Amino acid sequence: MKKFALLFALFAGIGLAQAEVGVFGTMDGGYTSSKAPGASTTTNYTSGGMTTSNIGFRGSEDLGNGTKANFELSSFLSNGTGATL
């Protein structure tokens, strides 16, 4: 029971911390339309026509006593399917 109380107190203290978190990224996508002579028009969605799309999270956490932790997590993605590249 004492171990449970200790773990609860530890995690309750973590819940009081306030991190600064920001979201950043670039989404590039668009529609292309083409028609060959004698054929019907074809329309397609294109992901990353000019640049590769990406999304990321960046932030910092004050750990106390003048110590600060910074983090950044980012990934390239296909905005047509949501798959990471």
Long-range contacts (C-beta under 8 A, 24 or more apart in sequence): 17-61, 17-62, 18-62, 19-59, 19-60, 19-61, 20-59, 20-60, 20-61, 21-57, 21-58, 21-59, 22-57, 22-58, 22-59, 23-55, 23-56, 23-57, 24-55, 24-56, 24-57, 24-58, 24-74, 25-53, 25-54, 25-55, 25-56, 25-74, 26-51, 26-52, 26-53, 26-54, 27-53, 27-55, 27-79, 28-52, 28-53, 28-79, 29-53, 29-79, 29-80, 45-80, 46-80, 47-78, 47-79, 47-80, 47-81, 48-78, 48-79, 52-76, 52-85, 53-77, 53-78, 53-79
